[in-house]
Amino acid sequence: MALLHRAELRPSKLELLVPWLPGRSWFAGEAGAEVTRVAAYRFDDPAGEVGVETLLVRAGDGPVLQVPLTYRGAPLAGADDFFVGLVEHSVLGRRWVYDACGDPVYPPLLAAAVLADAGQAEEYFEVDGKREMRPASMTLTGSRTGRPVPTGPASAGAVSAGAVSTGSVSAGPGDGGVTVVRVGDVELAVVRRPVPAEVPGSGGLTGTWSGQDEPVLLAYAR
């Protein structure tokens, strides 16, 4: 489960993405345009230290973009290439925001969702000592491949250029860019411009949200 805080962020997550997104090779949309939220989902860091959230957004009138992010209370060593920016959280203080594909906490959580249908974290607020659940903004469906799922954080190499690569999906499903991450012997493709597509037999993660009834492919095993 993911504990949320009723807090103010400066800049907001979406404001942080306005200058960052156009520099990505998979970006599509109007550079500098307002970034709007379409939907989102979270994974739960077992250690409870890192926030792991994937935003589905649009830049102006562009297509839906998938942006996995991690939120940390201190800089992540070796992850400068994946640094998105700093935000001031009114409850938690300064937070370092990273492209989750370069954060070792993220790949094992994604692998569990893709290969074992582990799903998304339930989100809640603490209100007067009681849990107040927040409805999910989208539905996730993973595969049950029976393939072993790596546990624990990925190795430090997960934040090196050699373990994270970006390219097109001309050889795979969908028509958007992908970022490939690895954990153990598992290689996963994160679809950056997700569209409806067939789930590969090797396993995949799809999502739907209000106004998008046909499942889109979010990630798949390669």
N, CA and C atoms as a LAMMPS dump frame, in Angstrom:
ITEM: TIMESTEP
0
ITEM: NUMBER OF ATOMS
666
ITEM: BOX BOUNDS ff ff ff
-5.0000000000000000e+02 5.0000000000000000e+02
-5.0000000000000000e+02 5.0000000000000000e+02
-5.0000000000000000e+02 5.0000000000000000e+02
ITEM: ATOMS id mol type element x y z
1 1 1 N 0.842 -1.184 0
2 1 2 C 0 0 0
3 1 3 C 0.883 1.241 0
4 2 1 N 0.402 2.304 -0.604
5 2 2 C 1.169 3.542 -0.713
6 2 3 C 0.493 4.632 0.108
7 3 1 N 1.216 5.15 1.124
8 3 2 C 0.704 6.236 1.939
9 3 3 C 0.936 7.558 1.214
10 4 1 N -0.135 8.315 1.018
11 4 2 C -0.049 9.614 0.366
12 4 3 C -0.196 10.729 1.399
13 5 1 N 0.251 11.913 1.038
14 5 2 C 0.147 13.065 1.932
15 5 3 C -0.606 14.178 1.213
16 6 1 N -1.483 14.835 1.942
17 6 2 C -2.147 16.014 1.384
18 6 3 C -1.156 17.164 1.505
19 7 1 N -0.407 17.374 0.438
20 7 2 C 0.726 18.285 0.509
21 7 3 C 0.804 19.151 -0.734
22 8 1 N 1.562 20.231 -0.611
23 8 2 C 1.842 21.104 -1.749
24 8 3 C 3.238 20.799 -2.258
25 9 1 N 3.38 20.691 -3.572
26 9 2 C 4.684 20.449 -4.192
27 9 3 C 5.065 21.651 -5.042
28 10 1 N 6.309 22.104 -4.875
29 10 2 C 6.823 23.212 -5.672
30 10 3 C 8.163 22.824 -6.272
31 11 1 N 8.261 22.779 -7.592
32 11 2 C 7.156 22.832 -8.548
33 11 3 C 6.321 21.562 -8.457
34 12 1 N 5.175 21.556 -9.109
35 12 2 C 4.364 20.344 -9.153
36 12 3 C 5.056 19.316 -10.049
37 13 1 N 4.612 18.079 -9.957
38 13 2 C 5.191 17.028 -10.806
39 13 3 C 5.042 17.37 -12.288
40 14 1 N 3.873 17.865 -12.652
41 14 2 C 3.63 18.166 -14.063
42 14 3 C 4.464 19.357 -14.52
43 15 1 N 4.627 20.356 -13.654
44 15 2 C 5.481 21.492 -14.002
45 15 3 C 6.923 21.039 -14.184
46 16 1 N 7.352 20.081 -13.388
47 16 2 C 8.717 19.562 -13.48
48 16 3 C 8.958 18.893 -14.826
49 17 1 N 7.909 18.284 -15.389
50 17 2 C 8.054 17.547 -16.647
51 17 3 C 8.081 18.463 -17.877
52 18 1 N 7.575 19.689 -17.767
53 18 2 C 7.491 20.571 -18.937
54 18 3 C 8.851 20.756 -19.603
55 19 1 N 9.923 21.117 -18.873
56 19 2 C 11.221 21.273 -19.545
57 19 3 C 11.958 19.963 -19.759
58 20 1 N 11.616 18.927 -18.995
59 20 2 C 12.362 17.668 -19.068
60 20 3 C 11.931 16.81 -20.246
61 21 1 N 10.647 16.709 -20.497
62 21 2 C 10.146 15.793 -21.523
63 21 3 C 10.705 16.054 -22.923
64 22 1 N 10.766 17.31 -23.399
65 22 2 C 11.225 17.521 -24.778
66 22 3 C 12.643 17.017 -25.053
67 23 1 N 13.439 16.82 -24.021
68 23 2 C 14.786 16.307 -24.211
69 23 3 C 14.862 14.804 -24.351
70 24 1 N 13.738 14.113 -24.232
71 24 2 C 13.741 12.646 -24.341
72 24 3 C 13.581 12.253 -25.807
73 25 1 N 14.284 11.22 -26.219
74 25 2 C 14.219 10.777 -27.616
75 25 3 C 12.84 10.276 -28
76 26 1 N 12.043 9.856 -27.018
77 26 2 C 10.716 9.298 -27.28
78 26 3 C 9.614 10.345 -27.139
79 27 1 N 9.985 11.59 -26.886
80 27 2 C 8.982 12.63 -26.672
81 27 3 C 8.158 12.873 -27.933
82 28 1 N 6.88 13.135 -27.74
83 28 2 C 5.983 13.552 -28.817
84 28 3 C 4.998 14.539 -28.22
85 29 1 N 4.774 15.636 -28.918
86 29 2 C 3.9 16.68 -28.411
87 29 3 C 4.523 18.033 -28.675
88 30 1 N 3.994 19.038 -28.039
89 30 2 C 4.473 20.406 -28.241
90 30 3 C 5.448 20.783 -27.132
91 31 1 N 6.705 21.008 -27.492
92 31 2 C 7.726 21.372 -26.512
93 31 3 C 7.315 22.655 -25.795
94 32 1 N 7.396 22.636 -24.471
95 32 2 C 7.055 23.8 -23.678
96 32 3 C 5.588 23.939 -23.365
97 33 1 N 4.752 23.081 -23.95
98 33 2 C 3.31 23.154 -23.703
99 33 3 C 2.982 22.637 -22.304
100 34 1 N 1.819 23.002 -21.82
101 34 2 C 1.365 22.496 -20.528
102 34 3 C 1.277 20.975 -20.571
103 35 1 N 1.754 20.334 -19.53
104 35 2 C 1.665 18.88 -19.4
105 35 3 C 0.464 18.562 -18.517
106 36 1 N -0.429 17.719 -19.028
107 36 2 C -1.637 17.366 -18.289
108 36 3 C -1.631 15.882 -17.938
109 37 1 N -2.225 15.569 -16.809
110 37 2 C -2.281 14.192 -16.318
111 37 3 C -3.47 13.477 -16.94
112 38 1 N -3.229 12.263 -17.421
113 38 2 C -4.278 11.412 -17.961
114 38 3 C -4.705 10.381 -16.916
115 39 1 N -3.738 9.719 -16.31
116 39 2 C -3.98 8.701 -15.287
117 39 3 C -2.641 8.416 -14.623
118 40 1 N -2.638 7.543 -13.621
119 40 2 C -1.396 7.21 -12.933
120 40 3 C -1.571 5.904 -12.17
121 41 1 N -0.449 5.267 -11.864
122 41 2 C -0.465 4.098 -10.991
123 41 3 C 0.841 4.052 -10.21
124 42 1 N 0.813 3.381 -9.075
125 42 2 C 1.972 3.294 -8.2
126 42 3 C 2.345 1.844 -7.917
127 43 1 N 3.631 1.646 -7.663
128 43 2 C 4.125 0.402 -7.082
129 43 3 C 4.588 0.718 -5.66
130 44 1 N 4.701 -0.328 -4.841
131 44 2 C 5.066 -0.156 -3.443
132 44 3 C 6.498 -0.624 -3.224
133 45 1 N 7.37 0.281 -2.815
134 45 2 C 8.738 -0.077 -2.445
135 45 3 C 8.674 -0.886 -1.149
136 46 1 N 9.131 -2.151 -1.147
137 46 2 C 9.039 -2.963 0.072
138 46 3 C 9.747 -2.33 1.265
139 47 1 N 10.793 -1.537 1.008
140 47 2 C 11.528 -0.903 2.1
141 47 3 C 10.849 0.363 2.589
142 48 1 N 9.854 0.837 1.853
143 48 2 C 9.117 2.016 2.264
144 48 3 C 9.896 3.314 2.178
145 49 1 N 10.982 3.325 1.424
146 49 2 C 11.832 4.503 1.355
147 49 3 C 11.63 5.337 0.098
148 50 1 N 11.228 4.701 -0.988
149 50 2 C 11.189 5.356 -2.296
150 50 3 C 9.759 5.368 -2.824
151 51 1 N 9.292 6.535 -3.258
152 51 2 C 8.006 6.618 -3.932
153 51 3 C 8.165 6.198 -5.376
154 52 1 N 7.292 5.335 -5.857
155 52 2 C 7.383 4.81 -7.228
156 52 3 C 6.036 5.039 -7.901
157 53 1 N 5.988 5.997 -8.814
158 53 2 C 4.73 6.383 -9.455
159 53 3 C 4.94 6.504 -10.958
160 54 1 N 4.008 5.976 -11.719
161 54 2 C 4.031 6.136 -13.17
162 54 3 C 2.907 7.069 -13.585
163 55 1 N 3.274 8.15 -14.276
164 55 2 C 2.299 9.101 -14.771
165 55 3 C 2.044 8.869 -16.249
166 56 1 N 0.803 8.923 -16.644
167 56 2 C 0.428 8.958 -18.054
168 56 3 C -0.01 10.388 -18.333
169 57 1 N 0.682 11.051 -19.247
170 57 2 C 0.491 12.487 -19.446
171 57 3 C 0.431 12.819 -20.927
172 58 1 N 0.049 14.05 -21.202
173 58 2 C 0.121 14.618 -22.552
174 58 3 C 0.808 15.974 -22.478
175 59 1 N 1.597 16.292 -23.49
176 59 2 C 2.184 17.619 -23.634
177 59 3 C 1.389 18.346 -24.709
178 60 1 N 0.581 19.309 -24.31
179 60 2 C -0.304 19.965 -25.267
180 60 3 C -1.315 18.972 -25.804
181 61 1 N -1.439 18.918 -27.123
182 61 2 C -2.375 17.999 -27.766
183 61 3 C -1.692 16.723 -28.238
184 62 1 N -0.506 16.447 -27.725
185 62 2 C 0.254 15.279 -28.143
186 62 3 C -0.336 13.973 -27.649
187 63 1 N 0.29 12.846 -28.01
188 63 2 C -0.2 11.534 -27.588
189 63 3 C 0.085 11.281 -26.117
190 64 1 N -0.502 10.239 -25.587
191 64 2 C -0.245 9.847 -24.207
192 64 3 C 1.204 9.362 -24.084
193 65 1 N 1.889 9.853 -23.071
194 65 2 C 3.262 9.456 -22.77
195 65 3 C 3.295 8.771 -21.413
196 66 1 N 4.1 7.725 -21.293
197 66 2 C 4.244 7.018 -20.02
198 66 3 C 5.566 7.437 -19.365
199 67 1 N 5.449 7.955 -18.135
200 67 2 C 6.619 8.496 -17.435
201 67 3 C 6.71 7.881 -16.037
202 68 1 N 7.462 6.781 -15.864
203 68 2 C 7.681 6.239 -14.521
204 68 3 C 8.666 7.121 -13.765
205 69 1 N 8.341 7.452 -12.52
206 69 2 C 9.181 8.312 -11.699
207 69 3 C 9.424 7.666 -10.338
208 70 1 N 10.568 8.002 -9.745
209 70 2 C 10.811 7.657 -8.345
210 70 3 C 11.096 8.945 -7.586
211 71 1 N 10.694 8.951 -6.316
212 71 2 C 10.868 10.108 -5.442
213 71 3 C 11.711 9.672 -4.246
214 72 1 N 12.827 10.365 -4.043
215 72 2 C 13.768 9.986 -2.992
216 72 3 C 14.07 11.166 -2.074
217 73 1 N 14.451 10.846 -0.84
218 73 2 C 14.787 11.86 0.125
219 73 3 C 16.234 12.293 0.079
220 74 1 N 17.019 11.71 -0.825
221 74 2 C 18.438 12.058 -0.986
222 74 3 C 18.837 11.679 -2.41
223 75 1 N 19.933 12.253 -2.917
224 75 2 C 20.36 11.91 -4.279
225 75 3 C 20.703 10.429 -4.401
226 76 1 N 20.469 9.87 -5.592
227 76 2 C 20.802 8.478 -5.9
228 76 3 C 22.15 8.453 -6.609
229 77 1 N 23.131 7.854 -5.995
230 77 2 C 24.478 7.822 -6.558
231 77 3 C 24.479 7.119 -7.915
232 78 1 N 25.16 7.71 -8.879
233 78 2 C 25.311 7.092 -10.192
234 78 3 C 24.144 7.287 -11.124
235 79 1 N 23.152 8.083 -10.721
236 79 2 C 21.927 8.217 -11.522
237 79 3 C 21.75 9.609 -12.105
238 80 1 N 22.834 10.335 -12.272
239 80 2 C 22.714 11.708 -12.777
240 80 3 C 22.023 11.766 -14.13
241 81 1 N 22.254 10.765 -14.984
242 81 2 C 21.656 10.768 -16.32
243 81 3 C 20.138 10.614 -16.27
244 82 1 N 19.608 10.186 -15.125
245 82 2 C 18.176 9.927 -14.996
246 82 3 C 17.48 10.938 -14.082
247 83 1 N 18.227 11.951 -13.675
248 83 2 C 17.677 12.958 -12.765
249 83 3 C 16.694 13.852 -13.506
250 84 1 N 15.482 13.982 -12.952
251 84 2 C 14.446 14.821 -13.551
252 84 3 C 14.45 16.21 -12.914
253 85 1 N 14.559 16.294 -11.583
254 85 2 C 14.595 17.583 -10.924
255 85 3 C 14.274 17.463 -9.446
256 86 1 N 14.277 18.609 -8.772
257 86 2 C 13.971 18.686 -7.349
258 86 3 C 12.585 19.271 -7.139
259 87 1 N 11.883 18.738 -6.135
260 87 2 C 10.625 19.353 -5.712
261 87 3 C 10.678 19.543 -4.203
262 88 1 N 10.002 20.583 -3.732
263 88 2 C 9.851 20.813 -2.303
264 88 3 C 8.469 20.321 -1.887
265 89 1 N 8.456 19.321 -1.025
266 89 2 C 7.227 18.692 -0.548
267 89 3 C 6.905 19.291 0.819
268 90 1 N 5.701 19.815 0.98
269 90 2 C 5.375 20.538 2.206
270 90 3 C 5.366 19.651 3.446
271 91 1 N 5.311 18.328 3.267
272 91 2 C 5.337 17.403 4.406
273 91 3 C 6.689 16.704 4.517
274 92 1 N 7.203 16.203 3.405
275 92 2 C 8.413 15.383 3.416
276 92 3 C 9.696 16.167 3.164
277 93 1 N 9.558 17.422 2.758
278 93 2 C 10.744 18.216 2.475
279 93 3 C 11.227 18.031 1.05
280 94 1 N 12.512 18.248 0.847
281 94 2 C 13.071 18.17 -0.508
282 94 3 C 13.061 16.736 -1.012
283 95 1 N 12.634 16.58 -2.281
284 95 2 C 12.587 15.253 -2.912
285 95 3 C 13.339 15.303 -4.231
286 96 1 N 14.18 14.284 -4.418
287 96 2 C 14.916 14.126 -5.67
288 96 3 C 14.099 13.209 -6.575
289 97 1 N 13.776 13.684 -7.769
290 97 2 C 12.902 12.954 -8.684
291 97 3 C 13.735 12.383 -9.829
292 98 1 N 13.548 11.105 -10.104
293 98 2 C 14.304 10.408 -11.142
294 98 3 C 13.383 9.703 -12.132
295 99 1 N 13.873 9.558 -13.359
296 99 2 C 13.261 8.63 -14.307
297 99 3 C 13.435 7.246 -13.689
298 100 1 N 12.33 6.583 -13.373
299 100 2 C 12.401 5.317 -12.638
300 100 3 C 13.168 4.238 -13.378
301 101 1 N 13.278 4.36 -14.696
302 101 2 C 13.995 3.338 -15.454
303 101 3 C 15.477 3.298 -15.086
304 102 1 N 15.988 4.35 -14.455
305 102 2 C 17.365 4.36 -14
306 102 3 C 17.511 4.179 -12.509
307 103 1 N 16.443 3.795 -11.829
308 103 2 C 16.468 3.615 -10.378
309 103 3 C 16.381 2.121 -10.067
310 104 1 N 17.322 1.555 -9.305
311 104 2 C 17.327 0.107 -9.07
312 104 3 C 16.113 -0.426 -8.337
313 105 1 N 15.32 0.43 -7.7
314 105 2 C 14.119 -0.04 -7.011
315 105 3 C 13.028 -0.433 -8.007
316 106 1 N 13.012 0.206 -9.17
317 106 2 C 11.884 0.069 -10.1
318 106 3 C 11.821 -1.249 -10.885
319 107 1 N 12.912 -1.72 -11.511
320 107 2 C 12.785 -2.902 -12.371
321 107 3 C 12.188 -4.139 -11.711
322 108 1 N 12.553 -4.507 -10.455
323 108 2 C 11.91 -5.688 -9.86
324 108 3 C 10.408 -5.515 -9.661
325 109 1 N 9.972 -4.303 -9.353
326 109 2 C 8.534 -4.057 -9.165
327 109 3 C 7.797 -4.161 -10.492
328 110 1 N 8.414 -3.633 -11.546
329 110 2 C 7.812 -3.751 -12.867
330 110 3 C 7.775 -5.207 -13.308
331 111 1 N 8.842 -5.945 -13.033
332 111 2 C 8.889 -7.36 -13.409
333 111 3 C 7.758 -8.142 -12.746
334 112 1 N 7.48 -7.855 -11.475
335 112 2 C 6.398 -8.553 -10.776
336 112 3 C 5.049 -8.247 -11.41
337 113 1 N 4.861 -6.991 -11.858
338 113 2 C 3.59 -6.62 -12.491
339 113 3 C 3.447 -7.262 -13.857
340 114 1 N 4.531 -7.31 -14.62
341 114 2 C 4.488 -7.863 -15.98
342 114 3 C 4.374 -9.37 -15.961
343 115 1 N 5.189 -10.041 -15.14
344 115 2 C 5.306 -11.501 -15.195
345 115 3 C 4.355 -12.234 -14.262
346 116 1 N 3.899 -11.566 -13.19
347 116 2 C 3.086 -12.26 -12.188
348 116 3 C 1.808 -11.519 -11.836
349 117 1 N 1.446 -10.5 -12.614
350 117 2 C 0.21 -9.752 -12.391
351 117 3 C 0.109 -9.264 -10.944
352 118 1 N 1.221 -8.693 -10.44
353 118 2 C 1.255 -8.238 -9.049
354 118 3 C 0.377 -7.013 -8.821
355 119 1 N 0.015 -6.319 -9.892
356 119 2 C -0.9 -5.19 -9.763
357 119 3 C -0.238 -3.936 -9.238
358 120 1 N -1.075 -2.959 -8.936
359 120 2 C -0.593 -1.672 -8.451
360 120 3 C -0.84 -1.541 -6.961
361 121 1 N -0.12 -0.624 -6.339
362 121 2 C -0.293 -0.389 -4.906
363 121 3 C -1.609 0.339 -4.647
364 122 1 N -2.295 -0.045 -3.579
365 122 2 C -3.456 0.705 -3.138
366 122 3 C -2.971 1.99 -2.493
367 123 1 N -3.655 3.093 -2.757
368 123 2 C -3.243 4.39 -2.255
369 123 3 C -4.204 4.857 -1.164
370 124 1 N -3.635 5.43 -0.099
371 124 2 C -4.491 5.884 0.991
372 124 3 C -3.886 7.096 1.692
373 125 1 N -4.748 7.846 2.37
374 125 2 C -4.354 8.949 3.229
375 125 3 C -4.63 8.542 4.682
376 126 1 N -3.855 9.089 5.61
377 126 2 C -4.155 8.94 7.035
378 126 3 C -4.99 10.144 7.459
379 127 1 N -6.23 9.91 7.879
380 127 2 C -7.126 10.989 8.295
381 127 3 C -7.619 10.68 9.704
382 128 1 N -7.169 11.488 10.661
383 128 2 C -7.564 11.287 12.074
384 128 3 C -7.296 9.864 12.531
385 129 1 N -6.132 9.34 12.12
386 129 2 C -5.74 8.003 12.548
387 129 3 C -6.397 6.877 11.782
388 130 1 N -7.184 7.205 10.777
389 130 2 C -7.853 6.178 9.985
390 130 3 C -7.408 6.265 8.524
391 131 1 N -7.454 5.134 7.856
392 131 2 C -7.074 5.096 6.454
393 131 3 C -8.232 5.518 5.56
394 132 1 N -7.957 6.448 4.679
395 132 2 C -8.941 6.881 3.699
396 132 3 C -8.401 6.5 2.317
397 133 1 N -9.017 5.507 1.684
398 133 2 C -8.515 4.985 0.42
399 133 3 C -8.811 5.958 -0.725
400 134 1 N -7.89 6.037 -1.666
401 134 2 C -8.124 6.834 -2.867
402 134 3 C -8.371 5.887 -4.036
403 135 1 N -9.472 6.039 -4.739
404 135 2 C -9.76 5.145 -5.859
405 135 3 C -8.654 5.21 -6.916
406 136 1 N -8.364 4.073 -7.495
407 136 2 C -7.359 4.031 -8.561
408 136 3 C -7.871 4.781 -9.779
409 137 1 N -6.974 5.465 -10.481
410 137 2 C -7.373 6.212 -11.675
411 137 3 C -7.305 5.359 -12.934
412 138 1 N -6.776 4.126 -12.805
413 138 2 C -6.717 3.23 -13.953
414 138 3 C -6.639 1.799 -13.459
415 139 1 N -6.823 0.87 -14.385
416 139 2 C -6.779 -0.559 -14.09
417 139 3 C -5.577 -1.172 -14.785
418 140 1 N -4.815 -1.98 -14.056
419 140 2 C -3.664 -2.684 -14.62
420 140 3 C -3.963 -4.172 -14.71
421 141 1 N -3.479 -4.798 -15.786
422 141 2 C -3.584 -6.246 -15.941
423 141 3 C -2.244 -6.773 -16.432
424 142 1 N -1.652 -7.664 -15.66
425 142 2 C -0.389 -8.279 -16.051
426 142 3 C -0.594 -9.713 -16.484
427 143 1 N 0.501 -10.366 -16.812
428 143 2 C 0.465 -11.771 -17.235
429 143 3 C 0.837 -12.668 -16.058
430 144 1 N 0.425 -13.9 -16.141
431 144 2 C 0.845 -14.909 -15.169
432 144 3 C 1.66 -15.94 -15.935
433 145 1 N 2.926 -15.63 -16.091
434 145 2 C 3.781 -16.433 -16.963
435 145 3 C 4.353 -17.668 -16.279
436 146 1 N 4.377 -17.683 -14.95
437 146 2 C 5.024 -18.769 -14.235
438 146 3 C 6.534 -18.63 -14.215
439 147 1 N 7.037 -17.577 -14.83
440 147 2 C 8.477 -17.328 -14.858
441 147 3 C 8.912 -16.742 -13.518
442 148 1 N 10.06 -17.151 -12.975
443 148 2 C 10.516 -16.582 -11.705
444 148 3 C 10.666 -15.066 -11.802
445 149 1 N 10.222 -14.383 -10.761
446 149 2 C 10.317 -12.926 -10.725
447 149 3 C 11.472 -12.524 -9.83
448 150 1 N 12.402 -11.721 -10.317
449 150 2 C 13.517 -11.278 -9.476
450 150 3 C 13.002 -10.526 -8.261
451 151 1 N 13.626 -10.734 -7.114
452 151 2 C 13.233 -10.037 -5.897
453 151 3 C 14.361 -9.129 -5.442
454 152 1 N 13.996 -8.1 -4.694
455 152 2 C 14.995 -7.161 -4.208
456 152 3 C 15.368 -6.169 -5.281
457 153 1 N 16.103 -5.115 -4.897
458 153 2 C 16.495 -4.092 -5.873
459 153 3 C 17.388 -4.661 -6.95
460 154 1 N 17.349 -4.053 -8.119
461 154 2 C 18.293 -4.406 -9.164
462 154 3 C 19.685 -3.995 -8.724
463 155 1 N 20.683 -4.556 -9.376
464 155 2 C 22.054 -4.208 -9.037
465 155 3 C 22.319 -2.751 -9.38
466 156 1 N 23.43 -2.23 -8.862
467 156 2 C 23.777 -0.837 -9.141
468 156 3 C 23.929 -0.592 -10.628
469 157 1 N 24.214 -1.642 -11.373
470 157 2 C 24.352 -1.499 -12.823
471 157 3 C 23.08 -1.074 -13.502
472 158 1 N 21.943 -1.168 -12.78
473 158 2 C 20.665 -0.768 -13.382
474 158 3 C 20.633 0.718 -13.68
475 159 1 N 21.534 1.494 -13.064
476 159 2 C 21.545 2.924 -13.333
477 159 3 C 22.691 3.31 -14.241
478 160 1 N 23.297 2.329 -14.901
479 160 2 C 24.372 2.638 -15.837
480 160 3 C 23.822 2.646 -17.248
481 161 1 N 24.524 3.341 -18.134
482 161 2 C 24.06 3.436 -19.518
483 161 3 C 23.985 2.069 -20.168
484 162 1 N 24.796 1.135 -19.704
485 162 2 C 24.817 -0.186 -20.325
486 162 3 C 23.627 -1.049 -19.993
487 163 1 N 22.898 -0.697 -18.928
488 163 2 C 21.778 -1.525 -18.494
489 163 3 C 20.428 -0.911 -18.819
490 164 1 N 20.425 0.322 -19.299
491 164 2 C 19.198 0.994 -19.698
492 164 3 C 19.402 1.531 -21.097
493 165 1 N 18.511 1.158 -22.01
494 165 2 C 18.654 1.632 -23.384
495 165 3 C 17.314 2.117 -23.903
496 166 1 N 17.359 3.028 -24.86
497 166 2 C 16.158 3.606 -25.44
498 166 3 C 16.177 3.404 -26.939
499 167 1 N 15.035 3.062 -27.502
500 167 2 C 14.973 2.89 -28.95
501 167 3 C 13.546 2.829 -29.43
502 168 1 N 13.364 2.447 -30.679
503 168 2 C 12.021 2.32 -31.239
504 168 3 C 11.514 0.916 -30.99
505 169 1 N 10.241 0.706 -31.25
506 169 2 C 9.681 -0.635 -31.098
507 169 3 C 9.355 -1.225 -32.464
508 170 1 N 10.176 -0.929 -33.426
509 170 2 C 9.942 -1.479 -34.758
510 170 3 C 9.989 -3 -34.736
511 171 1 N 10.699 -3.545 -33.726
512 171 2 C 10.788 -4.993 -33.62
513 171 3 C 9.845 -5.545 -32.558
514 172 1 N 8.936 -4.715 -32.072
515 172 2 C 8.026 -5.16 -31.026
516 172 3 C 6.668 -4.522 -31.178
517 173 1 N 5.763 -4.784 -30.235
518 173 2 C 4.402 -4.262 -30.338
519 173 3 C 4.338 -2.772 -30.076
520 174 1 N 3.289 -2.134 -30.594
521 174 2 C 3.091 -0.71 -30.359
522 174 3 C 3.783 0.135 -31.407
523 175 1 N 3.679 1.456 -31.259
524 175 2 C 4.339 2.323 -32.231
525 175 3 C 5.082 3.466 -31.556
526 176 1 N 5.329 3.347 -30.247
527 176 2 C 6.039 4.396 -29.529
528 176 3 C 7.421 3.942 -29.14
529 177 1 N 8.233 4.886 -28.647
530 177 2 C 9.56 4.532 -28.19
531 177 3 C 9.493 3.624 -26.977
532 178 1 N 10.547 2.899 -26.73
533 178 2 C 10.634 2.06 -25.534
534 178 3 C 11.935 2.356 -24.81
535 179 1 N 11.909 2.134 -23.515
536 179 2 C 13.117 2.124 -22.705
537 179 3 C 13.243 0.728 -22.131
538 180 1 N 14.388 0.103 -22.342
539 180 2 C 14.61 -1.27 -21.903
540 180 3 C 15.399 -1.267 -20.6
541 181 1 N 14.883 -1.97 -19.598
542 181 2 C 15.572 -2.118 -18.318
543 181 3 C 15.776 -3.6 -18.045
544 182 1 N 16.782 -3.897 -17.246
545 182 2 C 17.1 -5.285 -16.946
546 182 3 C 17.233 -5.485 -15.45
547 183 1 N 16.759 -6.634 -14.973
548 183 2 C 16.977 -7.045 -13.591
549 183 3 C 17.137 -8.559 -13.612
550 184 1 N 18.253 -9.048 -13.086
551 184 2 C 18.552 -10.466 -13.191
552 184 3 C 18.628 -10.864 -14.654
553 185 1 N 17.934 -11.945 -15.014
554 185 2 C 17.928 -12.368 -16.417
555 185 3 C 16.679 -11.88 -17.146
556 186 1 N 15.965 -10.934 -16.538
557 186 2 C 14.726 -10.417 -17.121
558 186 3 C 14.999 -9.082 -17.807
559 187 1 N 14.558 -8.975 -19.043
560 187 2 C 14.667 -7.742 -19.812
561 187 3 C 13.26 -7.241 -20.097
562 188 1 N 12.992 -5.992 -19.729
563 188 2 C 11.652 -5.428 -19.833
564 188 3 C 11.677 -4.17 -20.682
565 189 1 N 10.676 -4.032 -21.537
566 189 2 C 10.525 -2.842 -22.376
567 189 3 C 9.386 -1.998 -21.826
568 190 1 N 9.688 -0.754 -21.466
569 190 2 C 8.688 0.205 -21.018
570 190 3 C 8.248 1.014 -22.235
571 191 1 N 6.975 0.904 -22.597
572 191 2 C 6.461 1.582 -23.794
573 191 3 C 6.18 3.037 -23.437
574 192 1 N 6.892 3.957 -24.067
575 192 2 C 6.787 5.367 -23.712
576 192 3 C 5.574 6.057 -24.338
577 193 1 N 5.136 5.594 -25.494
578 193 2 C 3.923 6.14 -26.115
579 193 3 C 2.95 4.968 -26.276
580 194 1 N 2.306 4.572 -25.185
581 194 2 C 1.506 3.341 -25.195
582 194 3 C 0.246 3.457 -26.054
583 195 1 N -0.004 2.387 -26.798
584 195 2 C -1.189 2.28 -27.647
585 195 3 C -1.729 0.861 -27.519
586 196 1 N -2.98 0.617 -27.929
587 196 2 C -3.492 -0.75 -27.926
588 196 3 C -2.61 -1.652 -28.787
589 197 1 N -2.23 -2.785 -28.243
590 197 2 C -1.363 -3.72 -28.959
591 197 3 C -1.509 -5.102 -28.33
592 198 1 N -1.172 -6.116 -29.083
593 198 2 C -1.247 -7.493 -28.594
594 198 3 C -0.178 -7.726 -27.539
595 199 1 N -0.528 -8.422 -26.474
596 199 2 C 0.433 -8.744 -25.421
597 199 3 C 1.31 -9.904 -25.883
598 200 1 N 2.635 -9.759 -25.871
599 200 2 C 3.514 -10.856 -26.282
600 200 3 C 3.349 -12.078 -25.39
601 201 1 N 3.658 -13.225 -25.932
602 201 2 C 3.574 -14.447 -25.152
603 201 3 C 4.546 -14.481 -23.993
604 202 1 N 5.58 -13.668 -24.055
605 202 2 C 6.58 -13.61 -22.989
606 202 3 C 6.086 -12.852 -21.77
607 203 1 N 4.928 -12.177 -21.902
608 203 2 C 4.345 -11.461 -20.774
609 203 3 C 4.268 -9.974 -21.011
610 204 1 N 3.189 -9.359 -20.515
611 204 2 C 3.031 -7.924 -20.701
612 204 3 C 2.131 -7.319 -19.641
613 205 1 N 2.134 -5.991 -19.601
614 205 2 C 1.309 -5.236 -18.677
615 205 3 C 0.462 -4.274 -19.491
616 206 1 N -0.857 -4.323 -19.292
617 206 2 C -1.762 -3.424 -20.014
618 206 3 C -2.531 -2.564 -19.023
619 207 1 N -3.108 -1.48 -19.533
620 207 2 C -3.871 -0.586 -18.679
621 207 3 C -5.064 0.012 -19.397
622 208 1 N -6.075 0.342 -18.638
623 208 2 C -7.246 1.08 -19.136
624 208 3 C -7.542 2.191 -18.134
625 209 1 N -8.235 3.223 -18.619
626 209 2 C -8.661 4.308 -17.749
627 209 3 C -9.894 4.947 -18.357
628 210 1 N -10.471 5.887 -17.673
629 210 2 C -11.686 6.541 -18.153
630 210 3 C -11.446 7.146 -19.521
631 211 1 N -12.269 6.747 -20.492
632 211 2 C -12.109 7.216 -21.857
633 211 3 C -11.203 6.346 -22.69
634 212 1 N -10.537 5.364 -22.068
635 212 2 C -9.665 4.434 -22.793
636 212 3 C -10.057 3.018 -22.383
637 213 1 N -11.098 2.511 -23.049
638 213 2 C -11.628 1.199 -22.688
639 213 3 C -10.837 0.057 -23.304
640 214 1 N -10.174 0.32 -24.422
641 214 2 C -9.359 -0.725 -25.047
642 214 3 C -7.991 -0.733 -24.381
643 215 1 N -7.546 -1.881 -23.855
644 215 2 C -6.273 -1.914 -23.126
645 215 3 C -5.101 -1.466 -23.994
646 216 1 N -4.238 -0.638 -23.401
647 216 2 C -2.998 -0.246 -24.07
648 216 3 C -1.851 -1.015 -23.438
649 217 1 N -0.837 -1.293 -24.232
650 217 2 C 0.327 -2.034 -23.758
651 217 3 C 1.293 -1.069 -23.099
652 218 1 N 1.566 -1.277 -21.827
653 218 2 C 2.442 -0.395 -21.052
654 218 3 C 3.872 -0.914 -20.963
655 219 1 N 4.032 -2.212 -20.875
656 219 2 C 5.374 -2.808 -20.75
657 219 3 C 5.286 -4.283 -21.118
658 220 1 N 6.411 -4.86 -21.512
659 220 2 C 6.405 -6.282 -21.853
660 220 3 C 7.799 -6.861 -21.671
661 221 1 N 7.837 -8.173 -21.465
662 221 2 C 9.103 -8.895 -21.332
663 221 3 C 9.644 -9.21 -22.71
664 222 1 N 10.963 -9.173 -22.844
665 222 2 C 11.595 -9.439 -24.136
666 222 3 C 12.497 -10.664 -24.031
